[in-house]
Amino acid sequence: MKSISTFFYTIGQGFRNLTRNRWYTLASIATMTACLFLLGMFYSIVANFQNIVKTAEEGVSITVFFNEGTSEDEMTALASQLEKRTEVSKVDYVSAEDAWNSFKDEYLGEYADGFTENPLEDSSNLQIYMKDVSMQPQLVTYIESINIVREVRRSEVTASTLSGMNRFIALVSVCIIAVLLAVSIFLISNTVTIGIAVRKDEIEIAKYIGATDYFVRAPFVIEGVIIGLVGSMIPLALVFYLYTKVVAYVGVHYSLLENILVFLPVQNVFDNLVPLSVGIGVGIGFIGSFVTVHHHLKV
């Protein structure tokens, strides 16, 4: 019973510390909000850049043509086989008739009536779409080794360009996020540390009158966790508001860019951003409080 009452007492003290030290609380929350807001905005931008590149990659296909006399069953069997490969996202079978109808509609129009036979009789093919275009060379090598395949058409320039962009964005984003994380951790932990250090007399008095380390430390740790939680939720709310407004604004005023600027749904962004921000805020609040109080417990 005593342990339960002590637990609730320490929680109450943690909340009281927030109001007793208003300026420290506000400074800590403001520092966390600023740092995590910048981190959240940059993460949203990077996530959308990566999505744009990925969307472009999904539109890049490899076209496989077959030797004369290859049956439709053999082609569809190969399509099923290729769909099982890890680098392949989708395989579409295009018959000679479908290829001719598509060609007519796109290039000939009414002039196609003069053709009595299909000039693309041997043009049945497979359109192969990939999960990652950087894997295109190994997939092409495999397909070219199959005896029923006559030709494999691919865009090496497009694939290499998209792969290069992917690597560049990944490298730049990792570097910048690492810098922002380091700055955030440094500023937030320093603010928490200073705020607790100025109350070392309070900690020492509690120790002199016989308080246990747990009894002294717990309210400060709870205070740090609460500050971390509040300081991470505010920037998440701000980023959420700005993100939805920007997406809506671009959709209304720049509708011509819809096929280029394919924004991620806000839920997709926040599925990763929420645990990242809360983890940083609460983690730094807890560790900063725990470590700082620990230094002042040795009296």
Secondary structure, 3 states (H helix, E strand, C coil): CHHHHHHHHHHHHHHHHHHHCHHHHHHHHHHHHHHHHHHHHHHHHHHHHHHHHHHHHHCCEEEEEECCCCCHHHHHHHHHHHHCCCCEEEEEEECHHHHHHHHHHHHHHHHHHHCCCCCCCCCCEEEEEECCHHHHHHHHHHHHCCCCEEEEECCHHHHHHHHHHHHHHHHHHHHHHHHHHHHHHHHHHHHHHHHHHCCHHHHHHHHHCCCCHHHHHHHHHHHHHHHHHHHHHHHHHHHHHHHHHHHHHHHHHCHHHCCCCCCCCHHHHHHHHHHHHHHHHHHHHHHHHHHHHHHHCCC
